[in-house]
């Protein structure tokens, strides 16, 4: 089994934290992992993207080929559209439904969501609101991961929960619990 994932968003939204959690879960599960990150202008709110390739077989490249991505996990809806050429015909997009307007020529929301809603496999969620409701306003990225968890398939939600506990352990039990609540809130 394999799963090719593109994580994308804007600098500072927590994309690389999602990659770290998935990577930790894959490592603990004994799943092969290759990762390629593009940080862009992350300090200025620019594009941040990471390719994650997970497989029970050997992986020879860390880059995902056009038309072969199984899952796009996006903190920002316009960024999910940027990577459409990589999405397979059966691929799924899991994205925030709240635009982060950081450029002067950002598309009109009706055009942006018109294009997203025309796609066959798109899951949208107000991750910021779900995170606030879960008591962890900084946990929108973990909410997004929680929503995407069932589409990962190669890893279980429980394996991801254990990875969250491991990754945030050094910040204390309260931070671990806040992030687990955010992860679980995505599907409640």
Secondary structure, 3 states (H helix, E strand, C coil): CEEEEEEEEECCCCHHHHHHHHHHHHHHHCCEEEEEEECCCHHHCCEEEEEEEEECCCCCCCCCCCCCEEEEEECCHHHHHHCHHHEEEEEEEEEECCCCCCCCCCCCHHHHHHHHHCCCCEEEECHHHHHHHCCCCCCHHHHHHHHHHHHHCCCCHHHHHHHHHHHHHHHCHHHHHHHHHHHHHCCC
